[in-house]
Amino acid sequence: MYAFGHRGHGPRKLGISYQEISGQLAEYFEVSEGRGVLVTEVQEDGPAFEAGVKAGDVILALAGEEVEDGRDLRRALRGADPGTEVSVTLQRDGKRLDLKLKLGGEKKPPRHHTATT
């Protein structure tokens, strides 16, 4: 199981724990071809909770990118800034569901470049 967010002690971008899904688990959750990540826990004050994501949902796409495994999920979030609204496609009870959520986390201050001549 993976807790998903960014490194350190700040708020998480999604506020979920998940595990990769395949085999019998994929069959049970009616996920074709074993793609997606299974949400195992949702942080009550996190972005996913506020958007309506529930434990037992399977994330199929995030921010327009297909999610086949945890690596895809991390990649989809890597460049997304905290506070950004992203789409998430889920499968719940065998049906697709599209939600919007606002990413959590701390915004990084802009870098200042100084030129010297």
URLIN-V783317 format. One record per helix or strand of 2 or more residues. SS is the DSSP state (a for helix, b for strand). FROM is the first residue (numbers start at 1). TO is the last residue. Records with the same first field share a line. If there is no record, write none. Layout:
SS: FROM-TO / FROM-TO
This chain:
b: 2-4 / 16-20 / 37-42 / 58-62 / 65-66 / 85-92 / 95-102
a: 23-28 / 32-34 / 47-51 / 70-78
